[in-house]
Amino acid sequence: MKFNLQLFIAFFGSLFGFIVLSYLVQAEHLVVFDRFVIDLVQGLEAEGLTAAMKFFTYIGSLKFIVILTIPIFLFLFYLLRHRLEILVFLSVVYMTPILNRLLKLYFHRARPDFHRLIEIGGYSFPSGHAMNAFSFYSILAFLLWRHVATRTGRIIVIMFSGLMIFAIGISRVYLGVHYPSDIIGGFLASGLWVAAVIWFFQRYKERLDIPKRGH
């Protein structure tokens, strides 16, 4: 099996980052950082921007992402006939909320109550929207990357995915329902999960290719 340095860095970097961040959150060492970023982001409050942030927070919700998986499933199954990729996509998307729930129950961090523009219950760390957005758009970018031949097309895929992940994450801070460290924690937790799934996927694909090369 080929050694994939990028996945190695992504997996262990995310793992190390999440461990360090979770310690800092529990030890309350990020209070000043979180409040500074919240004040900076919410200082931009405007009617049009609030509407945009509510839109991004909606498309980062589990309900909307589940709806989006339907046309993607049909596209992969009927047009590309990549059934293994369907399994990879669904395992990432549908396991992420479960992982988020378990992590929130473990850390049980209360949500910020400085200036909320929407009301929501539940715990705060790590952000479910951040985890859902990162998992969904990063695994989608990975699968599309494999079928986009041009460099320009691949750049567009990466830029679009990155923009969506960032916009959904920052919307939660803007709307006052998450600390910035919740968002970063969500990105790191999903980065860990996505890297692990891609590694197993690539390893399985390599094993399937061995008999073919033998012939």
C-alpha positions in Angstrom: 0.0 0.0 0.0 1.3 3.4 -0.9 2.0 5.8 2.0 -0.2 8.9 1.7 1.6 11.8 3.4 -1.3 14.2 3.0 -3.8 11.9 4.7 -1.2 11.1 7.5 -0.8 14.8 8.1 -4.6 15.5 7.9 -5.4 12.6 10.3 -2.8 13.2 13.0 -2.9 17.0 12.6 -6.6 17.0 13.2 -6.3 14.6 16.1 -3.5 16.6 17.8 -5.3 19.9 17.1 -8.6 18.6 18.6 -6.9 17.2 21.7 -5.1 20.5 22.4 -8.2 22.6 21.6 -10.5 20.5 23.8 -8.0 20.9 26.7 -7.9 24.6 26.2 -11.7 24.8 26.1 -12.2 22.8 29.2 -9.5 24.7 31.0 -11.2 28.0 29.9 -8.0 29.3 28.3 -9.8 30.5 25.2 -12.3 32.9 26.8 -10.5 36.0 25.6 -9.9 34.6 22.1 -13.6 33.6 21.8 -15.0 36.9 23.0 -12.6 38.9 20.8 -13.7 37.0 17.7 -17.4 37.1 18.6 -17.2 40.9 19.1 -15.4 41.3 15.8 -17.8 39.2 13.8 -21.0 40.5 15.5 -19.7 44.0 15.1 -20.5 43.6 11.4 -24.2 43.1 12.1 -26.5 44.4 9.4 -29.9 43.4 8.1 -28.7 42.0 4.8 -25.8 40.2 6.4 -28.0 38.7 9.0 -30.3 37.3 6.3 -27.3 35.8 4.5 -26.0 34.3 7.7 -29.3 32.7 8.4 -29.3 31.3 4.9 -25.9 29.7 5.4 -26.7 28.3 8.8 -29.8 26.7 7.3 -27.9 25.0 4.5 -25.5 23.7 7.1 -28.2 22.1 9.1 -28.6 18.3 9.2 -32.1 18.6 7.7 -30.8 20.4 4.6 -27.7 18.2 4.2 -29.9 15.0 4.3 -32.0 16.5 1.5 -28.9 17.3 -0.5 -27.6 13.7 -0.2 -30.6 12.4 -2.3 -29.6 13.9 -5.7 -25.9 13.2 -5.0 -26.8 9.6 -4.3 -28.8 9.3 -7.5 -26.0 10.9 -9.5 -23.4 8.5 -8.2 -25.6 5.5 -8.4 -27.4 5.9 -11.8 -25.0 8.1 -13.8 -21.5 7.3 -12.6 -22.4 3.8 -11.1 -19.8 4.3 -8.4 -21.4 2.3 -5.7 -18.3 2.2 -3.5 -18.1 5.9 -3.5 -21.7 6.1 -2.5 -20.8 4.1 0.6 -17.9 6.4 1.4 -20.1 9.5 0.9 -23.0 8.2 3.1 -20.7 6.9 5.8 -19.1 10.3 6.2 -22.3 12.3 6.1 -24.5 10.1 8.3 -21.9 9.2 10.9 -20.9 12.8 11.5 -24.0 13.8 13.5 -23.6 10.7 15.6 -20.0 11.6 16.4 -21.0 15.1 17.1 -23.7 14.0 19.5 -21.2 11.8 21.4 -18.6 14.6 21.6 -21.2 17.2 22.8 -22.4 14.8 25.6 -18.8 14.3 26.7 -17.8 18.0 26.8 -21.3 19.4 27.6 -20.2 23.0 27.0 -22.9 25.6 27.3 -23.6 27.9 24.4 -22.7 31.6 24.5 -25.4 34.0 25.6 -23.9 37.4 24.7 -26.0 38.4 21.7 -28.1 35.7 20.1 -29.9 36.4 16.8 -31.6 33.0 16.8 -32.5 30.6 19.6 -31.3 27.0 19.8 -30.8 24.5 22.6 -28.2 21.8 23.2 -24.5 21.9 24.0 -22.0 24.0 22.1 -18.7 22.1 21.6 -18.0 21.0 19.0 -20.3 22.7 16.5 -22.6 20.3 14.8 -23.1 22.7 11.8 -19.3 23.0 11.5 -18.9 19.2 11.6 -21.7 18.6 9.1 -20.5 21.3 6.7 -16.9 20.1 6.8 -17.7 16.5 6.4 -20.3 17.0 3.6 -18.3 19.5 1.4 -14.9 18.0 2.0 -15.9 14.4 1.1 -18.0 15.8 -1.9 -14.9 17.7 -3.0 -12.8 14.6 -2.7 -15.2 12.5 -4.8 -15.6 15.2 -7.5 -11.8 15.8 -7.6 -11.4 12.2 -8.7 -13.6 12.8 -11.8 -12.6 16.3 -12.7 -9.8 16.2 -15.3 -8.9 19.9 -15.6 -6.8 21.9 -13.1 -9.3 24.8 -13.3 -12.2 22.5 -12.5 -10.4 21.1 -9.5 -9.6 24.6 -8.2 -13.2 25.6 -8.6 -14.3 22.5 -6.6 -11.9 23.2 -3.8 -12.7 26.9 -3.6 -16.4 26.3 -3.6 -16.1 23.7 -0.8 -13.9 25.9 1.2 -16.2 28.8 0.9 -19.2 26.9 1.9 -17.4 25.4 5.0 -16.2 28.8 6.1 -19.5 30.6 5.5 -21.5 28.0 7.4 -19.0 28.1 10.3 -18.8 31.9 10.6 -22.6 32.1 10.4 -22.9 30.3 13.7 -20.6 32.8 15.4 -22.4 35.7 13.8 -25.8 34.5 15.0 -24.4 34.1 18.5 -25.0 30.4 19.0 -21.4 29.2 19.0 -18.0 30.2 20.2 -15.3 30.4 17.5 -13.5 27.5 19.3 -16.6 25.4 18.8 -16.3 26.0 15.0 -12.6 25.1 15.0 -13.3 22.0 17.1 -16.0 20.9 14.6 -13.6 21.3 11.7 -10.9 19.3 13.4 -13.2 16.6 14.5 -14.6 16.1 11.0 -11.2 16.4 9.5 -10.1 13.5 11.6 -13.2 11.4 10.5 -13.0 12.3 6.8 -9.3 11.5 6.6 -9.8 8.1 8.3 -12.6 7.2 5.8 -10.6 8.3 2.8 -7.6 6.3 4.0 -9.7 3.1 4.3 -11.3 3.8 0.9 -8.0 4.2 -0.8 -6.6 1.1 0.9 -9.5 -1.0 -0.2 -9.2 0.4 -3.8 -5.6 -0.6 -3.9 -6.4 -4.1 -2.7 -9.0 -4.4 -5.5 -6.4 -3.3 -8.0 -3.8 -5.9 -7.0 -5.5 -8.9 -8.7 -6.0 -6.8 -11.9 -2.3 -5.9 -12.0 -1.5 -9.5 -11.5 -3.3 -10.4 -14.7 
